Amino acid sequence: MSATPTTTRPRRSKAAAPDAARSALTPERWIEAATEVLVDRGIDSVRVDVLAQQLQVTRGSFYWHFRDREELLRRVLQAWRERATEQLTLRLEGAHADPREQLRDVISLPIRGRAAQRAARIELAIRAWARRDAMARQFVDEADGARIAYIAQVFSSLGFGVAEARWRAFATYAYVVAESQIAAPIAQLQRAERDRFIEQLMQLPLPG
């Protein structure tokens, strides 16, 4: 009678566990965590050790996805630009064919619920960062330029000349940024009425 063959359990690679831990966290999750820390604690707290502790992983997991902290910070800014400028502009363009409706959507952005509040907090944190960092400043300048250019196109579609459309776009954008950043209770009062006033004011022809 032959001996019953024994089943040999395959040996687990020592690298399997670390690899699984690394792959469980995507680069996007690190970027999201970095953004949260930026908003809550400022740019100086966006460090590898802080993020690793928050995500409950080792520092080595970070370097599986990013070369260094500088690369992570750049990716945070790129993600913000894509979400808050590129995707937003496409959504605004696609929502309405009528430029008046597009202008109304732009002006009402700061009052669109929790998503608008979170976007405003991220924007405020990034602008504070940009006051002391050249890379962040470049991303903010590019975002401002792209947003103003889109609003200027809206005014051009309403019949204004190129230069005047640009100035009206700047004034409208300044209003939207201010509304999104002023959190005092008084700023919440009559906000819809202010929006309607700005919408009408920005479409009035200049005298003469």
Disulfide bonds with the S-S distance in Angstrom:
none
